[in-house]
Each structure stands twice: as structure tokens, then as C-alpha cells.
């Protein structure tokens, strides 16, 4: 299964056992991607985690 990176259009190939919600890294641009669908294969930019700075 493969799809394209929404940031740089590089081909992203899912490894065996990839699950929806998993965070993967684009091998070309290094952006974090969230797997949103397996059939058809799809990814979206992963949500940025907000720092709480101990609050």
C-alpha cells in the first residue's frame, strides 16, 4: 500500500502492520504524518503536540 506525502508529494509506502492513527515520518521531507486510512491508503499531517510547560 502506498500514498503520497501531502507536504512534498513523495511516495509513502506502508509497512506490514501499519494501523490507522499511527504516526509515520516522510522519508524525503521528514514531516510527521498520521495514517488516516488503509484502504485506500491515506495520510495527513500529524497534529502538533502543544507543550503545557508544566501548567
Secondary structure, 3 states (H helix, E strand, C coil): CEEECCCCCCEEECCCCCCCCCEEECCCCCCEEEEEEECCEEEEECCCCCCCCCC
